[in-house]
Amino acid sequence: MAHQEHPGIISDEVRDEIRLYECARKYETIIKQSRRGGASHGRASSNQSNRNEAIMQTLTRFLHELRTKSTDSDYSTRA
């Protein structure tokens, strides 16, 4: 791997993987907080539940798009 040959240089591929990992960790934290918040306040209102669901869907879509873009750039640089 390029980053092992030159310890001071990180390849774009490694940088993308690090970014994806950080996004996934943030996503997990947000989801855990959302679930914890709903459980600690008893029954969440329907409106709050809808907002939480919308946030989770948006974040999930963002991560899928981010992963797709990373995969697409992988293929374009290898061709």
ZAVO-545533 format. One record per residue: residue in three letters; x negated, y, z negated of N, C-alpha, C, O in turn. Coordinates in pm, whole numbers, padded with zeros to 5 digits, always signed. Each point is the difference from the previous one (the first is absolute). Layout:
<sites>
alaXYZXYZXYZXYZ
...
</sites>
This chain:
<sites>
met-00083-00119+00000+00083+00119+00000-00087+00125+00000-00109+00000-00058
ala+00155+00104+00122-00078+00122+00014-00030+00064-00135-00110+00051-00021
his+00208-00052-00070-00022+00066-00128-00103-00072-00087-00054+00060-00092
gln+00027-00187+00119-00102-00072-00075-00139+00026+00058-00099+00002-00073
glu+00092+00017+00203-00128+00027+00065-00054+00137-00040-00120+00017-00019
his+00210+00081+00006-00036+00136-00037+00084+00039-00121+00111+00051+00017
pro-00162-00074-00139+00080+00020-00119+00058+00140-00014+00105+00016-00063
gly-00168+00086+00118+00050+00136-00011+00109+00034+00099+00063+00105-00010
ile-00039-00193+00107+00098+00027+00105+00116-00098-00014-00020-00121-00007
ile+00142+00175+00004+00120-00084-00007+00069+00007+00136+00025+00109+00052
ser+00006-00224+00004+00064-00004+00131+00144+00050-00010+00059+00003-00108
asp-00004+00036+00223+00140+00044+00005+00093-00110-00046+00100+00026-00067
glu-00132-00150+00103+00084-00114-00038+00006-00014-00153+00107-00021-00056
val-00221+00032-00008-00005-00011-00146+00073+00117-00063+00073-00017-00098
arg-00092+00136+00152+00067+00119-00051+00152-00015+00012+00073+00038-00092
asp-00025-00093+00204+00144-00025+00018+00052-00100-00101+00109+00019-00056
glu-00185-00124+00032+00043-00101-00098+00007+00059-00140+00092-00030-00076
ile-00188+00113+00041+00000+00066-00130+00124+00089-00012+00067-00001-00103
arg-00039+00077+00207+00116+00090+00000+00130-00080-00013+00090+00040-00075
leu-00078-00150+00147+00119-00084-00009+00016-00057-00141+00110-00004-00053
tyr-00219-00039-00005+00004-00056-00135+00047+00107-00099+00084-00028-00085
glu-00139+00149+00096+00040+00108-00090+00148+00034+00017+00068+00025-00099
cys-00020-00024+00221+00142+00027+00025+00088-00109-00061+00104+00029-00059
ala-00146-00152+00074+00076-00112-00057+00005+00009-00152+00104-00026-00060
arg-00215+00062-00002-00003+00015-00146+00092+00113-00045+00071-00015-00100
lys-00071+00127+00172+00089+00111-00034+00146-00042+00016+00084+00034-00083
tyr-00056-00109+00188+00135-00051+00025+00045-00089-00116+00111+00016-00049
glu-00196-00108+00006+00033-00088-00112+00029+00080-00126+00095-00030-00072
thr-00176+00132+00045+00020+00083-00117+00134+00071+00006+00073+00004-00099
ile-00040+00052+00214+00127+00071+00016+00117-00094-00020+00097+00034-00067
ile-00105-00153+00125+00108-00098-00013+00017-00041-00146+00112-00008-00049
lys-00222-00018-00021+00007-00039-00141+00062+00111-00084+00083-00026-00087
gln-00123+00151+00113+00056+00113-00074+00149+00014+00028+00078+00029-00091
ser-00040-00048+00214+00140+00011+00039+00083-00105-00072+00106+00031-00054
arg-00153-00154+00054+00072-00109-00067+00005+00022-00151+00103-00022-00063
arg-00215+00066+00006-00007+00024-00143+00095+00113-00039+00068-00008-00102
gly-00065+00113+00183+00087+00113-00027+00146-00039+00001+00077+00045-00084
gly-00038-00129+00178+00138-00046+00008+00037-00087-00118+00112+00007-00050
ala-00206-00090+00005+00027-00091-00111+00005+00075-00133+00079-00035-00087
ser-00162+00138+00071-00006+00071-00128+00118+00093-00021+00031+00035-00114
his+00034+00006+00219+00114+00090-00012+00133-00075+00010+00103+00060+00030
gly-00107-00188-00055+00122-00077+00013+00035-00011+00146-00087-00021+00085
arg+00212+00035-00055+00041-00007+00140-00028+00133+00068+00046+00106-00044
ala-00121-00112+00149-00027+00121+00077+00125+00037+00077+00077-00086+00041
ser-00058+00215-00023+00116+00043+00076-00012-00051+00143-00109-00031+00048
ser+00221+00024+00019+00001-00047+00139-00087+00091+00086-00073-00047+00087
asn+00081+00176-00112-00078+00097+00076-00150-00022-00021-00077+00002+00096
gln+00036-00024-00221-00142-00024-00030-00046-00130+00065-00110-00006+00054
ser+00193-00097-00060-00035-00128+00062-00019+00017+00150-00094-00056+00058
asn+00181+00134+00005-00011+00025+00144-00130+00073+00032-00067-00031+00098
arg+00032+00129-00181-00125+00074+00022-00121-00091-00016-00093+00005+00080
asn+00096-00089-00184-00111-00094-00021-00015-00094+00118-00111-00028+00046
glu+00223-00022+00003-00002-00092+00114-00055+00071+00124-00079-00058+00075
ala+00119+00182-00054-00048+00077+00115-00151+00022-00009-00071-00008+00100
ile+00023+00037-00221-00144+00020-00019-00076-00129+00030-00102+00002+00069
met+00152-00113-00121-00067-00128+00025-00001-00034+00149-00101-00049+00052
gln+00212+00074+00017+00005-00028+00144-00098+00089+00076-00068-00046+00092
thr+00062+00173-00130-00091+00093+00067-00146-00043-00021-00078-00002+00095
leu+00043-00031-00218-00137-00043-00028-00034-00130+00072-00110-00016+00052
thr+00205-00076-00051-00023-00127+00069-00022+00023+00148-00092-00057+00059
arg+00175+00141+00002-00013+00032+00143-00135+00067+00026-00068-00032+00098
phe+00029+00125-00185-00128+00069+00014-00117-00100-00002-00090+00008+00083
leu+00093-00101-00178-00108-00098-00009-00004-00091+00121-00108-00035+00048
his+00224-00005+00001+00004-00084+00121-00057+00076+00119-00076-00055+00080
glu+00113+00183-00066-00052+00081+00110-00150+00019-00013-00074-00007+00098
leu+00029+00030-00219-00143+00018-00025-00076-00127+00037-00107+00007+00061
arg+00162-00121-00097-00064-00127+00031-00001-00024+00151-00100-00046+00055
thr+00211+00079+00012+00010-00017+00144-00102+00089+00072-00067-00045+00092
lys+00056+00170-00135-00095+00092+00061-00142-00050-00019-00083+00009+00091
ser+00053-00061-00209-00133-00053-00028-00029-00120+00090-00111-00013+00052
thr+00209-00075-00036-00015-00118+00085-00016+00041+00146-00083-00056+00071
asp+00163+00153-00026-00010+00048+00138-00138+00057+00028-00058-00028+00105
ser+00005+00107-00197-00132+00060+00023-00108-00107-00001-00101+00014+00068
asp+00121-00120-00145-00094-00112+00000-00010-00060+00140-00110-00023+00050
tyr+00225-00002+00011+00002-00061+00133-00056+00095+00106-00068-00045+00092
ser+00097+00174-00103-00046+00093+00102-00151+00018-00005-00063+00024+00103
thr+00003-00035-00222-00145+00017-00009-00073-00127+00039-00118+00005+00035
arg+00185-00118-00040-00064-00126+00037+00006-00028+00149-00081-00076+00053
ala+00176+00138+00015+00020-00028+00143-00108+00061+00085+00002-00014+00122
</sites>
